[in-house]
Amino acid sequence: MAPLKRHPKSSEPKASEEGLGHRTLDGLCWMFSGAGAQAILRVILLMLLARLLAPADFGVVAAAMVAIRIGGVLSQLGIAQAIVQRPELEDRHVYTAFTLSLLAGAGLFGLICLLAPLVGAFFGLDELVNVIRALALMVLIGNASLVAEGLLRRALQFRQVAVVSLAAYVLGYGVTGLALALLGFGVWALVIADLMQSAVRTLCILFLQPHARRLKIERRALGQLLYFGGGLTAWRICHAVAVEADALVVGRWLGAEALGIYTRAYHLMSVPTALIGHN
């Protein structure tokens, strides 16, 4: 009996699946290793900065970041995740998501600046108001790259995201933060380090993943994006409030110095978790 002929096309789906599986596994490895490397680096830089800055400096920034993180989650609207999960992604989804991310970022930036005095009064820290308003720029900066990051993750380019995140952290805290702390900038060394990290990350991601930046919203695409992102945002806001609850309690009733000591201890404690999983 003559042997059956194997058609070359019959192996294409299997090869495609194997290639996708390999890329996914490779991406996960980069995500985990990137999170682990950043966690180790965070400990080293935290020890160095702790020698140069007062606990209250860390406490003021930690109190400000409560508002920034919750506001950031609200401003993102699940846009990046909606880009990733769309079965069919068209240009109208991309430019609608980009326009929406900029509008949401600008809106939350303004809202955070407006509510900054109330947050400062809650924590009883007058210097907190200007710190919150400065750090609110992170929301505006970060939202500019939401679509680009979603496209990178959709293409399974986790290696690029991990490398960019690590490089931004090094430039933000390892270079800018340490240099300003040595120069006696105090709490502003941490504030500017956070802003530098956010700016470098955003610029790199936009460079790596160009996309249509047309400022226009297509109604049907908007509904499709918000249908997925809305439910995710509600869950993420609840999660963010739960995660930040301890900082609210410590900062409100024990003060900035106690909050600074607490957050530094928490970061050290969370290193083992970051080494085995992406946070």
Secondary structure, DSSP 4 states (H G I P E B T S, - for coil): -PPPPPPGGGGHHHHHHHHHHHHHHHHHHHHHHHHHHHHHHHHHHHHHHHHHS-HHHHHHHHHHHHHHHHHHHHHHTTHHHHHHH-SS--HHHHHHHHHHHHHHHHHHHHHHHHHHHHHHHHHT-TTHHHHHHHHTHHHHHHHTTHHHHHHHHHTT-HHHHHHHHHHHHIIIIIIIIHHHHHTT-THHHHHHHHHHHHHHHHHHHHHHS---------HHHHHHHHHHHHHHHHHHHHHHHHHHHHHHHHHHHH-HHHHHHHHHHHHHHTHHHHHHS--
